[in-house]
């Protein structure tokens, strides 16, 4: 993967899917996003695959590390020191689910759980630097759906040095949180809808940028995806949320022209 001098510390740096059927998942996402997917032949990576858009890295798809884990998209935040990050997580009230470990010669990662139950990972890059493209079919945004957003906000600010701003939502909906770094909005968050079943924990939703939310939504549902939130407008553009044939949820996003 190409090297970069741009700092990615405390910013979204990568997303990947942990799947119980990676081959099926690769076919589904290649169909709806037009990804070219390359499986790493080195056995130490366990069949991990890179999804590419115009030859540049956009996301990963791999088998679950633990069979009991859900099929889900995972968000990674960049760090210069995964071990120090793990200590900050614990000091801020989170849990270290998987202590920092080397991923071949690609980098070093760890998996954490925040105080409200959402899972998020850290990535300390060596060879694998993270996203290489911002084009349609690549990462567009991520937001936390929290059971206790007021508890989640100070955790992420302590761990990653983020700040936040609140935006009022229409129709009496809870305010929307924008996590910021250096004045730039990089991620979002909101209080989980009380209609969501109690057994659903807090979680991060990953969104992919697309040229046409409605058309991609139709294509995905025709390929076996399930509607979670139908295509609709919001102040910044248009979005939808679906779950893939294995149940992993993700969003589709088209930002409005400025």
Long-range contacts (C-beta under 8 A, 24 or more apart in sequence): 1-57, 1-127, 1-128, 1-129, 1-132, 2-129, 2-132, 3-129, 4-129, 7-78, 8-78, 8-125, 8-129, 8-130, 9-78, 9-79, 9-80, 10-77, 10-78, 10-79, 10-160, 10-161, 10-162, 10-181, 11-77, 11-78, 11-181, 11-186, 12-75, 12-76, 12-77, 12-78, 12-131, 12-139, 12-142, 12-186, 12-187, 13-76, 13-77, 13-78, 13-123, 13-125, 13-129, 13-130, 13-131, 14-59, 14-60, 14-76, 14-123, 14-128, 14-130, 14-131, 15-59, 15-60, 15-73, 15-74, 15-75, 15-76, 15-139, 15-142, 15-206, 16-48, 16-59, 16-60, 16-61, 16-62, 16-73, 16-74, 16-76, 17-59, 17-60, 17-61, 17-62, 17-71, 17-72, 17-73, 17-74, 17-248, 18-62, 18-63, 18-64, 18-65, 18-69, 18-71, 18-72, 18-74, 19-61, 19-62, 19-63, 19-64, 19-71, 19-246, 19-248, 20-63, 20-64, 20-67, 20-71, 20-246, 21-246, 22-47, 22-49, 22-61, 22-62, 22-63, 24-245, 24-246, 25-61, 25-71, 25-244, 25-246, 25-248, 26-51, 26-61, 28-223, 28-224, 28-225, 28-244, 28-245, 29-59, 29-61, 29-244, 31-219, 31-223, 32-216, 32-219, 32-220, 32-223, 32-225, 33-58, 33-137, 33-208, 33-210, 33-216, 34-137, 35-59, 35-137, 37-61, 42-104, 44-104, 45-103, 45-104, 53-133, 53-135, 53-136, 53-137, 53-138, 54-133, 54-135, 56-132, 56-133, 56-135, 57-128, 57-130, 57-131, 57-132, 57-133, 58-131, 58-132, 58-133, 58-137, 58-138, 58-139, 59-138, 59-139, 59-208, 65-98, 70-247, 70-248, 71-244, 71-246, 71-247, 71-248, 72-119, 72-203, 72-248, 72-249, 73-204, 73-205, 73-206, 73-248, 73-249, 73-250, 74-111, 74-119, 74-120, 74-121, 74-204, 75-120, 75-121, 75-142, 75-204, 75-206, 76-109, 76-120, 76-121, 76-122, 76-123, 76-130, 77-120, 77-121, 77-122, 77-123, 77-160, 78-122, 78-123, 78-124, 78-125, 78-130, 79-122, 79-123, 79-124, 80-124, 81-124, 82-108, 82-109, 82-110, 82-122, 82-123, 82-124, 85-110, 85-122, 85-124, 85-159, 86-110, 86-112, 86-122, 88-158, 88-159, 89-159, 91-158, 92-154, 92-155, 92-158, 92-159, 93-155, 94-155, 94-159, 100-124, 103-128, 114-144, 114-152, 114-155, 114-156, 114-202, 115-148, 115-151, 115-152, 115-155, 116-146, 116-147, 116-148, 116-149, 116-151, 116-152, 116-155, 116-202, 117-147, 117-201, 117-202, 118-144, 118-145, 118-146, 118-152, 118-201, 118-202, 118-203, 118-204, 119-203, 119-204, 120-204, 134-209, 135-209, 136-209, 136-210, 136-211, 137-208, 137-209, 137-210, 138-208, 138-209, 139-206, 139-207, 139-208, 139-209, 140-207, 140-208, 140-209, 140-251, 140-253, 140-255, 141-187, 141-188, 141-207, 141-251, 141-253, 142-187, 142-188, 142-204, 142-205, 142-206, 142-207, 143-187, 143-188, 143-189, 143-190, 143-204, 143-205, 143-207, 144-187, 144-188, 144-189, 144-190, 144-202, 144-203, 144-204, 144-205, 145-189, 145-190, 145-192, 145-193, 145-196, 145-202, 145-203, 145-204, 145-205, 146-189, 146-190, 146-191, 146-192, 146-202, 147-191, 147-192, 147-201, 147-202, 148-191, 148-202, 149-174, 149-177, 149-189, 149-190, 149-191, 152-189, 152-202, 153-177, 153-189, 162-186, 162-187, 164-189, 203-249, 205-241, 205-249, 205-250, 205-251, 206-250, 206-251, 207-239, 207-250, 207-251, 207-252, 207-253, 208-250, 208-251, 208-252, 208-253, 209-253, 209-254, 209-255, 210-252, 210-253, 210-254, 211-254, 212-254, 213-238, 213-239, 213-240, 213-252, 213-253, 213-254, 214-238, 214-240, 216-240, 216-252, 217-242, 217-252, 220-244, 220-252
